[in-house]
Amino acid sequence: MDRKQSHIDLALQQSVVTSAFDGIQLQHCALPDFNFSAIDLTSQFLNFQLAAPIMISSMTGGTAESTRINQHLAEAARECGIAIAVGSQRISQDGINNYGLDRQLRQWAGNSPIFGNVGLANLIQWNDAGCLNDLAARIDADAMIIHLNPMQEIFQDTGDINWAGSVDCLARSIEHCQLPVIIKEVGMGLSATVIQQCIEAGAAAVDIAGSGGTQFIAIEGAMSQQPIRQRAAQTFAGWGASTPQLLQQAQPATLSIPVIASGGIRNGLDIAKCISLGASLTAIAGVILPAARNSTSDCIAVIEQLKFELAIACWGTGCQNPSLLPSKYQAHPS
């Protein structure tokens, strides 16, 4: 079974019925004192200037279809002026293949920021302090992401479950990386305690990656050949905390590094709500994956829709820039 291809297929079968974002309201402003066309969505994240506070989150790499998907996503990122993160580069490091995970990605993305990606479990196993620099060079990345996924690994039949020394490995990997390093979860969320550990390890930013989007426990349970793991995946189907809950707990404005919000973002209004809760940037995956299978133009249409809806949220709250949205948060996330 092609694991990466199965991830794509199973992720596309998932759907979001209800969302923690629905429990959040933004304060309506009936008297905006500016022209709608004056709304400026441009945002700064680390040293990157973006046309909107949106990035395409890590999705795939390593399958034949991944090349086409990543081309569509990278070309759309270039046209829309946003950042793109790649799926795990483990498969290319292991020498299996590098579909969609080579320097051709830079040609497609142009000047848009590209973020590489690898799991901490892999870094522990490889024990190679310079590994992040090697992976970054393969795709001409501007920053690297290290993803934390212990609850995904435990449901894989051959998952990496020896995380002894994980904290030291994280700090050592960041220390030796010549690029900014972002730490992210994969859909169960980063608690305030873990975020503080990431800061102490030297992370340049964190992606809080709460529940509500792609459900990797369900995906791994469906892929498992072991009944004990299949049943356990059903038991833990609701594991993790939602993105709004985690943002509320983390209080990003009090942190020394920027926070990316991802996990269940469906539209531009959800993006506005994330920023109202203190996120500097938002990351999307599930909402654009179907378009990525089709064409670059379909991906661009999704991103432009998100940008338009974010602009409407700014208009409705009387904010000329998303950076002003934090003062417009009204309700507590459920």
N, C-alpha and C positions, 0 to 999 in steps of 0.2 A: 504493500500500500504506500502510495506517495503521501507522506505526512503533510507536506506543505500544500499540496493540491487539495487534500481532504479538509485542511483548515479553511481554505477559501470556500469550498462547497458548503461546509457546515455553517460557516459564519453567515453566508448569504441566506440560509434557511431560517436564521433567527430573526425575531421581530420584537420591537419594543411596544408594549400595549400601554402601560402606565409609566410615569417617570417622576422621580423626586423633584425634577425641575418644575413640575406642575404646581408644587406647593409654594413657589416663590412668586412674588409680585414686584413689579417695579413701579415707582411713584409716577403717576401720570402728571404731565405738565400741559395745561391747556393754553399756555401763553408763551410759546417759543419765540424768542426775539432774534431770529436769524432766518436766512433762506435755507431751505432743505439742501440745496446744492452746495451750501457752504460747509456741510458736515464733512469732516476729514477723518477717515478711518485709519490713516497711517499710524503705525505703532513701532516702538523700539523694543526689541527683545535682545538682551545681551548687547552685542555690537552690531546687530542686524537690523536694518531698516526694512519694514514690511508694509505692504499696501493695506493690510488689515491684520488684526490680531488673531490670525488663523494659520495653522500649519496642518499639513497632511500627515497623519500619524503613521507609525510603523505598521505595515500590513503584511507584506509578502516578499519573497525572494527565494530563488533556488529551484523553481519549476519552469518548464517551458512557457507556461502561461504568464509567469511572473514578469518575463521580459516585456510582454505587451502591456500588462497592467502598469508596471513601473514607468514605461515610456509615456503612457497616457497621463499618469499622475504627474510626472516630472515636467512634461510639456505644459500641463495646465498650471502647475505652480509657477513656471516661468511667465506665462501669459497673465496670470492674476497677481503676480508679485508677492507670493507667499512662500513659506518654507516647506520642505518635504523631508520626512524621515523614512528610512528604509526598514524593511523587515530584518529579522536576525541574520547576521552575516556568518553565523556558525557554519552553515553548510558550505560556504565558499572557503572558509579557513580550514575545514576538514578535507578540502580537496575533492569534494563530491561533484559540485558544479557551481557556477556563479551566474546562472540565469538572472538577469535584471540587477546584478550586484557587481558591476564593473564600471570602468571610467566612462563608458558610453552614457551613463546616467548624467554626468556633468554636461555632456553635449545637449542632452534633452532639457535639462533644468536651466541652462544658461547661468545667469548670475544669482539665481535663487539659492538661498542657503540649503545645503544638504547635510542632514544629520545621519551619521552611521549608527549602527545598533548591534549590540551583542549582549548575551545574558551573563549575569554574574556567575551563575552556575558553571558556564563554560570557562570563564576566566579562572575560577578556582581550579578547575580540572587541568587547564593548560599550564598554569603557573608560569606565565610569560609576561613580565612587567612591561615589555614594549609592544604588546599585542595590539593595543588600541591604535597606536600610531600606524602599524602595518595595515589594519583594517581601514583606517581613514584614508590612507594613500590609495587603496584599491578603488575607491569611488570618488576621490578628490573631495572628501567631506570637509565641512566647515566646523563641525562639532561632533562629538560622539555621545551616544546614549548607551547607558548600561541598564538593562531591565532586570527587575527583581520579580521572580515568578515561582516561589516555592510551592504555592498551592496549585499551580499548573503542573509542575514537575511530578508531584506526588501521585497524580492521576494518570501519568504516562506509564505504560508497561515497563519501559526501560528509562524512566526519568532520572535526572540527576538529583539525588536526595542527600548527598553528603555536602552539607553547607558549613562544615566546620572551618573556622577561619574566615568566614565570609566578610566580617567587618574589616579585618586587616587587609584582605585581598582588595576590597573596594577602595580603601584609602591608598594602597600601594599602586593600584591601576590608575587612579586619578593623578597621583603624584608624578607618574612617569608619562602621562599623556600630554602632548604638546598643544592640544586643543581644549576648548571648554568641554566639560563632561556634564551631561544631564542624566539624572537618575529617574527612572520611571517604573511604575508597576504595570501590570497587564490587565487590570480590570477588577482587582479586589481592593485597591486603594493603598495610599501611604498615610499612616497615622502621624500625628504630630510628633510622637516619639521617634519614629523612623526618619521623618524629615530632619529632625535635629541631628540624628546620627549621620545623615547624608551631608548636612552642612559641615559637621565636624570632620568628615572624611575629605572635604574639599570640593564638593559638587558646586557647579556654577549655577545650576537651576534644578528644580524637581518637577516631574509631571505626576500629579496626584492620582490620576488614572483610577477613578472610582468605578463602582459597579453601575450597571445600567446599560452598558454597551455590549460588545462581544463577550459572550459567556464561555470562557476557556475551560472551566471545569466541566461544563456540559459537553463541549467539543471533545475534550480528552476522554471523558466517560464513554461517549459514543464511539470513539475510535479504539478503545481498549478491547483486548481479547480476553480479559480476565473478569469473570463475573463479580468477584469481590470488589474490584475497582468500579465497575459499572454501577453496582448498587450504592457504593460510597459516594459516587458523583451525584446521585439523586439526593442523598442525604445532605450534601453540602452545596446544593444548587443555589441557595440564597446567600452564600458566604460573601463577606465583604461589606463595605459601607459605600453609600452613594457619593457621587462627586459633590453635590451641594452640602451634604453632611460633613465631608472631609474638609472642604474649604472653610466652613463655619468653624470647625475645630482648630484648623491650622492657623487661622488669622493671618493670611499672607502679608498684610501690611506691616506686621510686626517682625517679619523674617528678614534676614540679611541677603537673601537670594530670591529671584523671581520664581513664581509658581505657574506652571502650565496646568490647565484644567482639561481633562479628557474623561470619557466614559459616559456614553449615552447621549451625547449632544446630537439633537435632531434637526435643529434649525437655527436661524440667526438670533431668535429671541433667547434660546438657551445659551448661546454665546454671550449675549448681553448680560444674562443672569450670572454667568460664571465671572465675568469681569466685575459685575456689581459686588460679588463676594470676594474680590481681591485678586483674581487671576490676572497675570500679565499677558497671557497668550492662551489660546484654546486649540485643541487638536481633534481632528475628525478622522474617522475611519469607516465605520459601518455605513454612514450616510452617503459616502462617495464610492464605496466598493462596487456596487452594481454598475455605476457609470463607467468606472475604470475598466470593466470588462468589455465595454463597448467602444469608446472612442475618447480622444482628447477633448473634442468639442462637448461631449456629454459631461465630462469632468468640469470643464470651464463653466458650463451652465449651472452645475450644482454649486460651485464656489461663488459665482456671481449672485445666485439666489441667496446664499447665506450672507453675503456682503450687503445686499439690498435690505434684507430683513434686519440685519444689525443696524444699518443706517436708520431704518424706521423706528427701532427701539430707542436710538439716540434722539430722534425727532420727538418721539412720544414722551421722553423724559426731559427734554429741553437741554440735551447735551450735544455740543458741536463735535466732541471727540469721545471715543469710548473710555478714555482715561478718566472722564468725569463721572462715569457710571457708578463707582463705589458709593457715592453719596445718595443713590437712588434706590437702595435695597430696602424693602419694606417688610416682607414676611420671613419667618423662620422656616428653613427647609424641614420637611417632614421625614 
